[in-house]
Amino acid sequence: MKLHELSPPKGSVKNKKRLGRGVGSGNGKTSGKGSKGQKCRSGGKVRLGFEGGQMPLQRRLPKRGFTNIFQKKYSIININDLKKFQSNENQIDAKFLQDKKIIKGKNIKIKLLGNGNIDFPINIKVNKVSQSAKAKIEAAGGKVEVI
């Protein structure tokens, strides 16, 4: 078998539809677009959600919910996430957590939650802390500082 002998399987390749080439072709005169109206014209499309001038669905439905633009966003970490810092890390803060890629972004507030257990002392600075997380860290001999 040589390269010039290769051909695609029967039925896998179709000829391009030749529009506007006479009535005998089946796609002559109006080229399969029907007659008159916006959709038969060149560039004649309706935008997404357009319902022919009827009030569109997204405008008929009532607005729901509320977005608080003054919302404070916190990056959440758990005690489980702190287990890898057992090797004498003297101070854990936002900069340290960003360097270790536990939190993303700049100027992010951190909230510490109590999911998991800890058995070594650790000093950590966060913006918010749950009572269970604070109790677990202090029971292990560590210290939590709320900034």
Secondary structure as a PSIPRED ss2 file (coil, helix, strand):
# PSIPRED VFORMAT (PSIPRED V4.0)

   1 M C   1.000  0.000  0.000
   2 K C   1.000  0.000  0.000
   3 L H   0.000  1.000  0.000
   4 H H   0.000  1.000  0.000
   5 E H   0.000  1.000  0.000
   6 L C   1.000  0.000  0.000
   7 S C   1.000  0.000  0.000
   8 P C   1.000  0.000  0.000
   9 P C   1.000  0.000  0.000
  10 K C   1.000  0.000  0.000
  11 G C   1.000  0.000  0.000
  12 S C   1.000  0.000  0.000
  13 V C   1.000  0.000  0.000
  14 K C   1.000  0.000  0.000
  15 N C   1.000  0.000  0.000
  16 K C   1.000  0.000  0.000
  17 K C   1.000  0.000  0.000
  18 R C   1.000  0.000  0.000
  19 L C   1.000  0.000  0.000
  20 G C   1.000  0.000  0.000
  21 R C   1.000  0.000  0.000
  22 G C   1.000  0.000  0.000
  23 V H   0.000  1.000  0.000
  24 G H   0.000  1.000  0.000
  25 S H   0.000  1.000  0.000
  26 G C   1.000  0.000  0.000
  27 N C   1.000  0.000  0.000
  28 G C   1.000  0.000  0.000
  29 K C   1.000  0.000  0.000
  30 T C   1.000  0.000  0.000
  31 S C   1.000  0.000  0.000
  32 G C   1.000  0.000  0.000
  33 K C   1.000  0.000  0.000
  34 G C   1.000  0.000  0.000
  35 S C   1.000  0.000  0.000
  36 K C   1.000  0.000  0.000
  37 G C   1.000  0.000  0.000
  38 Q H   0.000  1.000  0.000
  39 K H   0.000  1.000  0.000
  40 C H   0.000  1.000  0.000
  41 R C   1.000  0.000  0.000
  42 S C   1.000  0.000  0.000
  43 G C   1.000  0.000  0.000
  44 G C   1.000  0.000  0.000
  45 K C   1.000  0.000  0.000
  46 V C   1.000  0.000  0.000
  47 R C   1.000  0.000  0.000
  48 L C   1.000  0.000  0.000
  49 G C   1.000  0.000  0.000
  50 F C   1.000  0.000  0.000
  51 E C   1.000  0.000  0.000
  52 G C   1.000  0.000  0.000
  53 G C   1.000  0.000  0.000
  54 Q C   1.000  0.000  0.000
  55 M C   1.000  0.000  0.000
  56 P C   1.000  0.000  0.000
  57 L H   0.000  1.000  0.000
  58 Q H   0.000  1.000  0.000
  59 R H   0.000  1.000  0.000
  60 R H   0.000  1.000  0.000
  61 L C   1.000  0.000  0.000
  62 P C   1.000  0.000  0.000
  63 K C   1.000  0.000  0.000
  64 R C   1.000  0.000  0.000
  65 G C   1.000  0.000  0.000
  66 F C   1.000  0.000  0.000
  67 T C   1.000  0.000  0.000
  68 N C   1.000  0.000  0.000
  69 I C   1.000  0.000  0.000
  70 F C   1.000  0.000  0.000
  71 Q C   1.000  0.000  0.000
  72 K C   1.000  0.000  0.000
  73 K C   1.000  0.000  0.000
  74 Y E   0.000  0.000  1.000
  75 S E   0.000  0.000  1.000
  76 I E   0.000  0.000  1.000
  77 I E   0.000  0.000  1.000
  78 N E   0.000  0.000  1.000
  79 I H   0.000  1.000  0.000
  80 N H   0.000  1.000  0.000
  81 D H   0.000  1.000  0.000
  82 L H   0.000  1.000  0.000
  83 K H   0.000  1.000  0.000
  84 K H   0.000  1.000  0.000
  85 F H   0.000  1.000  0.000
  86 Q C   1.000  0.000  0.000
  87 S C   1.000  0.000  0.000
  88 N C   1.000  0.000  0.000
  89 E C   1.000  0.000  0.000
  90 N C   1.000  0.000  0.000
  91 Q C   1.000  0.000  0.000
  92 I E   0.000  0.000  1.000
  93 D C   1.000  0.000  0.000
  94 A H   0.000  1.000  0.000
  95 K H   0.000  1.000  0.000
  96 F H   0.000  1.000  0.000
  97 L H   0.000  1.000  0.000
  98 Q H   0.000  1.000  0.000
  99 D H   0.000  1.000  0.000
 100 K C   1.000  0.000  0.000
 101 K C   1.000  0.000  0.000
 102 I C   1.000  0.000  0.000
 103 I C   1.000  0.000  0.000
 104 K C   1.000  0.000  0.000
 105 G C   1.000  0.000  0.000
 106 K C   1.000  0.000  0.000
 107 N C   1.000  0.000  0.000
 108 I C   1.000  0.000  0.000
 109 K E   0.000  0.000  1.000
 110 I E   0.000  0.000  1.000
 111 K E   0.000  0.000  1.000
 112 L E   0.000  0.000  1.000
 113 L E   0.000  0.000  1.000
 114 G C   1.000  0.000  0.000
 115 N C   1.000  0.000  0.000
 116 G C   1.000  0.000  0.000
 117 N C   1.000  0.000  0.000
 118 I C   1.000  0.000  0.000
 119 D C   1.000  0.000  0.000
 120 F C   1.000  0.000  0.000
 121 P C   1.000  0.000  0.000
 122 I C   1.000  0.000  0.000
 123 N E   0.000  0.000  1.000
 124 I E   0.000  0.000  1.000
 125 K E   0.000  0.000  1.000
 126 V E   0.000  0.000  1.000
 127 N C   1.000  0.000  0.000
 128 K E   0.000  0.000  1.000
 129 V E   0.000  0.000  1.000
 130 S C   1.000  0.000  0.000
 131 Q H   0.000  1.000  0.000
 132 S H   0.000  1.000  0.000
 133 A H   0.000  1.000  0.000
 134 K H   0.000  1.000  0.000
 135 A H   0.000  1.000  0.000
 136 K H   0.000  1.000  0.000
 137 I H   0.000  1.000  0.000
 138 E H   0.000  1.000  0.000
 139 A H   0.000  1.000  0.000
 140 A C   1.000  0.000  0.000
 141 G C   1.000  0.000  0.000
 142 G C   1.000  0.000  0.000
 143 K E   0.000  0.000  1.000
 144 V E   0.000  0.000  1.000
 145 E E   0.000  0.000  1.000
 146 V E   0.000  0.000  1.000
 147 I C   1.000  0.000  0.000
